[in-house]
Amino acid sequence: MHDDVATAVLRALRGPGRSPRRLLLTGWFSFLHGEATAGDVLAQQHMAAALNGAGIAHDTAWSPGFRPGALSLDTADPRAYDTLLFVCGPLHGPQVAALHARFGSLRRLAAGVSVVDPADPAVTGFHTVVARDGAGAPGRRDLAATAPAGPLPPVAGVVLSHGQGEYGERRRHAEVNESITGWLAGKDCARVPADTRLAADDWRLCATAEQFLALLPRFDLVVTTRLHGLVLGLRTGTPVIAVDPVAGGAKVGAQARALGWPALVTADALAPDILDHWWRWALSGAGRTAAACHSMR
């Protein structure tokens, strides 16, 4: 039975005469043209917590595209470190291999990685590899599986309209959608696009109305510019922030008033502070109770 990845790495790091002075923590999340996945970042959090617990000083190098302004591979001075640790993902390709050139003076370890070709220079450049799979050994549990994580944020279903040409020059759909999505991008939430359109030939869309009704209560709230995003969200007892995308108001506003639903924002009054107000209300006990009064579940 293998030790878990973090335990094996710490043992390698703290071998006789080997305790790092300062370590640079890297991964695919460090590459400008790489990929920062949820699993990659959780692996980073796991190893950072393990290093902190072991009293090993370290910094993390992030892709400038993912965390602008943070320490990156380009701004990290190799002279400031004596050890490099690469976590998660495949040991493959020129980006990984380039680490060995830039940080050639450092002791280099890889942990929780996949080894596809043991002879790949991306692999052989590391002094120690603690693989999660490949390398002719049984697999180890991925670092993300038991990584520490913070409180889970709310899940927002986003149901937007892009058409409705019948409103002519009163249409504000493009501006309203841009304002909503820009605002949502700054919220700590999981954003899930949803569409009221049904289709039998597109796996991304629901095929029946019942499938869409099954989706809505999985959200903590719905943000919508569609009449049926409002109506069906409330039917499932899900709080809704309804935005009428037509100047002067149209069917979304009329339906909100018909239902007695207060969380309505007009295109003319759309602003982040108003959306923030209704966001807080929708996630509060008052918002959930108000939505539950409309539920047919």
C-alpha positions as CSV (number, residue, x, y, z in Angstrom):
1,M,0.0,0.0,0.0
2,H,1.5,3.3,-1.1
3,D,1.7,6.3,1.3
4,D,-0.5,9.1,0.1
5,V,1.1,11.6,-2.2
6,A,1.6,14.4,0.4
7,T,3.1,12.1,2.9
8,A,5.5,10.7,0.4
9,V,6.5,14.1,-0.8
10,L,7.2,15.5,2.7
11,R,9.3,12.5,3.4
12,A,11.4,13.1,0.3
13,L,11.7,16.8,1.1
14,R,12.8,16.2,4.7
15,G,15.3,13.5,4.0
16,P,18.8,13.7,5.6
17,G,20.4,17.1,4.7
18,R,17.6,17.9,2.3
19,S,15.2,20.2,4.2
20,P,14.3,23.0,1.7
21,R,15.2,26.6,2.5
22,R,12.4,27.9,0.3
23,L,10.2,26.0,-2.1
24,L,8.4,27.2,-5.3
25,L,5.1,25.4,-5.8
26,T,4.0,25.0,-9.4
27,G,1.7,23.1,-11.6
28,W,-0.3,23.5,-14.8
29,F,-2.0,26.4,-13.1
30,S,1.4,28.2,-13.4
31,F,1.6,28.2,-17.2
32,L,0.3,31.2,-19.2
33,H,-1.0,28.8,-21.9
34,G,-1.7,26.0,-19.5
35,E,-5.0,25.2,-17.7
36,A,-6.1,26.0,-14.2
37,T,-8.7,23.4,-13.4
38,A,-10.6,23.0,-10.1
39,G,-8.6,19.8,-9.5
40,D,-5.3,21.6,-10.2
41,V,-6.1,24.4,-7.7
42,L,-7.3,21.9,-5.0
43,A,-4.1,20.0,-5.5
44,Q,-2.2,23.2,-4.9
45,Q,-4.2,23.9,-1.8
46,H,-3.6,20.4,-0.5
47,M,0.2,20.6,-0.9
48,A,0.3,24.2,0.4
49,A,-1.5,23.1,3.5
50,A,0.9,20.1,3.9
51,L,3.9,22.4,3.5
52,N,2.6,24.9,6.0
53,G,2.0,22.0,8.4
54,A,5.5,20.9,8.0
55,G,7.0,24.4,8.4
56,I,8.4,24.5,4.9
57,A,8.5,28.1,3.5
58,H,7.0,28.3,0.0
59,D,5.5,30.5,-2.7
60,T,3.1,29.5,-5.4
61,A,3.6,30.6,-9.1
62,W,0.3,31.3,-10.9
63,S,-0.5,31.9,-14.5
64,P,-0.8,35.7,-15.2
65,G,-4.0,34.8,-17.1
66,F,-5.6,33.2,-14.1
67,R,-4.3,35.4,-11.3
68,P,-3.0,38.7,-12.7
69,G,-0.5,40.4,-10.5
70,A,0.4,37.3,-8.5
71,L,3.9,35.7,-8.5
72,S,4.4,33.9,-11.8
73,L,7.1,31.7,-13.4
74,D,8.5,34.7,-15.1
75,T,8.7,36.9,-12.0
76,A,9.9,34.1,-9.7
77,D,13.7,34.5,-9.2
78,P,15.3,31.0,-9.2
79,R,18.0,32.4,-6.9
80,A,15.3,32.8,-4.2
81,Y,14.6,29.1,-4.0
82,D,16.4,25.8,-3.6
83,T,13.5,23.5,-4.4
84,L,10.7,23.3,-7.0
85,L,7.6,21.2,-6.6
86,F,5.2,20.5,-9.5
87,V,1.8,19.1,-8.6
88,C,-1.1,17.5,-10.5
89,G,-1.6,16.8,-14.2
90,P,0.5,15.0,-16.8
91,L,4.3,15.3,-16.9
92,H,4.4,15.9,-20.6
93,G,5.2,18.6,-23.2
94,P,7.5,21.5,-23.7
95,Q,6.0,23.7,-20.9
96,V,6.9,21.2,-18.2
97,A,10.3,20.5,-19.8
98,A,11.0,24.2,-19.8
99,L,10.8,24.3,-16.0
100,H,14.0,22.2,-15.9
101,A,15.9,24.8,-18.0
102,R,14.7,27.9,-16.1
103,F,15.0,26.3,-12.6
104,G,17.9,24.0,-13.4
105,S,19.8,25.0,-10.2
106,L,16.9,23.8,-8.0
107,R,16.1,20.4,-6.7
108,R,12.9,19.5,-8.6
109,L,10.1,17.2,-7.5
110,A,6.8,16.3,-9.0
111,A,3.8,15.0,-7.0
112,G,0.3,13.7,-7.8
113,V,1.1,13.6,-11.5
114,S,0.4,11.2,-14.4
115,V,3.5,9.7,-16.0
116,V,2.6,8.7,-19.6
117,D,6.1,8.2,-20.9
118,P,8.8,7.6,-18.3
119,A,11.5,8.6,-20.9
120,D,9.9,12.0,-21.6
121,P,12.4,14.8,-20.8
122,A,9.5,16.4,-18.9
123,V,9.6,13.4,-16.6
124,T,13.4,12.7,-16.4
125,G,14.2,16.3,-15.5
126,F,12.7,15.8,-12.1
127,H,14.9,14.4,-9.3
128,T,12.0,12.8,-7.6
129,V,8.5,11.8,-9.0
130,V,5.7,10.7,-6.8
131,A,3.1,9.7,-9.4
132,R,-0.6,9.2,-9.0
133,D,-0.6,6.8,-12.0
134,G,1.7,5.4,-14.6
135,A,5.3,4.7,-13.8
136,G,4.5,1.0,-13.5
137,A,3.2,1.3,-10.0
138,P,-0.3,1.1,-8.4
139,G,-2.2,4.3,-8.5
140,R,-2.4,6.8,-5.6
141,R,-5.3,8.9,-4.6
142,D,-5.3,12.3,-6.3
143,L,-4.4,15.3,-4.2
144,A,-7.7,17.0,-4.9
145,A,-9.7,14.2,-3.2
146,T,-8.9,15.3,0.3
147,A,-7.7,18.9,-0.3
148,P,-8.9,21.6,2.2
149,A,-11.6,23.8,0.8
150,G,-13.5,26.8,2.0
151,P,-17.3,27.2,2.4
152,L,-19.2,26.4,-0.7
153,P,-20.8,29.4,-2.4
154,P,-24.3,29.6,-3.8
155,V,-25.2,28.2,-7.2
156,A,-26.9,30.7,-9.5
157,G,-28.9,29.5,-12.5
158,V,-28.6,32.1,-15.3
159,V,-31.5,32.1,-17.8
160,L,-31.1,34.9,-20.4
161,S,-32.9,35.9,-23.5
162,H,-31.0,37.0,-26.6
163,G,-33.9,37.4,-29.0
164,Q,-37.4,38.9,-28.8
165,G,-37.1,41.1,-31.9
166,E,-40.8,41.9,-31.6
167,Y,-39.8,44.7,-29.2
168,G,-37.8,46.5,-31.9
169,E,-36.0,49.6,-30.7
170,R,-37.1,49.1,-27.2
171,R,-34.8,46.0,-26.9
172,R,-32.0,46.4,-24.4
173,H,-31.1,42.7,-24.4
174,A,-27.4,43.0,-25.4
175,E,-26.7,45.8,-22.9
176,V,-28.7,44.1,-20.1
177,N,-27.1,40.7,-20.6
178,E,-23.6,42.3,-20.6
179,S,-24.4,44.1,-17.4
180,I,-25.8,41.0,-15.7
181,T,-22.9,38.7,-16.8
182,G,-20.3,41.2,-15.9
183,W,-21.9,41.6,-12.5
184,L,-22.2,37.8,-12.0
185,A,-18.5,37.4,-12.9
186,G,-17.6,39.3,-9.8
187,K,-19.9,37.3,-7.4
188,D,-18.6,34.4,-5.4
189,C,-20.9,31.8,-6.8
190,A,-21.1,28.9,-9.2
191,R,-22.8,30.2,-12.4
192,V,-24.8,27.7,-14.4
193,P,-26.2,28.8,-17.8
194,A,-29.7,27.3,-18.3
195,D,-32.1,27.7,-21.3
196,T,-35.8,27.3,-21.4
197,R,-35.6,26.1,-25.0
198,L,-36.2,22.4,-25.4
199,A,-34.6,20.2,-28.0
200,A,-34.5,16.5,-28.9
201,D,-31.3,16.7,-30.8
202,D,-29.0,18.8,-28.5
203,W,-27.7,17.1,-25.3
204,R,-27.0,20.5,-23.8
205,L,-30.7,21.4,-23.7
206,C,-33.6,19.8,-21.8
207,A,-35.8,17.6,-24.0
208,T,-39.0,18.0,-21.8
209,A,-40.5,20.7,-19.7
210,E,-40.3,18.3,-16.7
211,Q,-36.5,18.1,-17.2
212,F,-36.2,21.8,-16.9
213,L,-38.5,21.9,-13.8
214,A,-36.1,19.3,-12.3
215,L,-33.1,21.5,-13.0
216,L,-34.4,24.7,-11.4
217,P,-34.6,23.6,-7.7
218,R,-30.9,22.5,-7.9
219,F,-30.1,26.3,-7.9
220,D,-29.9,28.5,-4.8
221,L,-31.4,31.3,-7.0
222,V,-32.1,32.1,-10.6
223,V,-31.1,35.3,-12.4
224,T,-33.2,35.7,-15.6
225,T,-34.4,38.1,-18.3
226,R,-37.0,35.5,-19.5
227,L,-40.6,35.4,-18.5
228,H,-40.5,31.7,-18.0
229,G,-37.2,31.9,-16.1
230,L,-39.2,33.9,-13.6
231,V,-42.4,31.8,-13.7
232,L,-40.9,28.4,-13.6
233,G,-38.2,29.4,-11.1
234,L,-40.9,30.4,-8.7
235,R,-43.1,27.4,-9.5
236,T,-40.2,25.3,-8.1
237,G,-39.8,27.5,-5.1
238,T,-36.5,28.9,-6.2
239,P,-35.8,32.6,-5.5
240,V,-35.5,34.7,-8.7
241,I,-33.9,38.0,-9.6
242,A,-36.0,39.0,-12.7
243,V,-34.6,41.7,-15.0
244,D,-36.9,43.1,-17.7
245,P,-34.7,43.7,-20.8
246,V,-37.1,45.9,-22.6
247,A,-37.0,49.7,-22.2
248,G,-40.1,50.9,-20.4
249,G,-40.9,47.4,-19.3
250,A,-42.7,44.5,-21.0
251,K,-43.8,40.9,-20.2
252,V,-41.2,40.1,-17.6
253,G,-42.2,43.1,-15.5
254,A,-45.9,42.5,-16.1
255,Q,-45.5,38.9,-14.9
256,A,-43.6,39.8,-11.8
257,R,-46.4,42.2,-10.9
258,A,-49.0,39.6,-11.6
259,L,-47.2,37.1,-9.3
260,G,-46.6,39.7,-6.7
261,W,-42.8,39.1,-6.9
262,P,-40.7,42.0,-5.6
263,A,-37.2,41.1,-7.0
264,L,-37.7,42.9,-10.3
265,V,-35.2,45.2,-12.0
266,T,-36.0,47.3,-15.1
267,A,-33.6,47.8,-17.9
268,D,-33.5,51.5,-17.2
269,A,-32.7,51.0,-13.5
270,L,-30.2,48.2,-13.9
271,A,-27.1,48.8,-11.7
272,P,-24.8,46.5,-9.6
273,D,-26.0,47.9,-6.3
274,I,-29.6,47.1,-7.1
275,L,-28.7,43.6,-8.2
276,D,-26.6,43.2,-5.1
277,H,-29.6,44.2,-3.0
278,W,-31.8,41.5,-4.5
279,W,-29.0,39.0,-4.4
280,R,-28.8,39.3,-0.7
281,W,-32.6,39.2,-0.3
282,A,-33.0,36.1,-2.6
283,L,-30.4,34.2,-0.5
284,S,-31.9,35.3,2.8
285,G,-34.6,33.6,4.8
286,A,-37.1,36.2,3.6
287,G,-36.3,35.5,-0.1
288,R,-36.5,31.7,0.3
289,T,-39.8,32.0,2.2
290,A,-41.3,34.3,-0.4
291,A,-40.3,31.9,-3.2
292,A,-41.6,28.9,-1.3
293,C,-45.1,30.5,-1.3
294,H,-45.1,30.1,-5.1
295,S,-43.9,26.5,-5.1
296,M,-46.1,23.7,-6.7
297,R,-43.7,21.0,-5.5
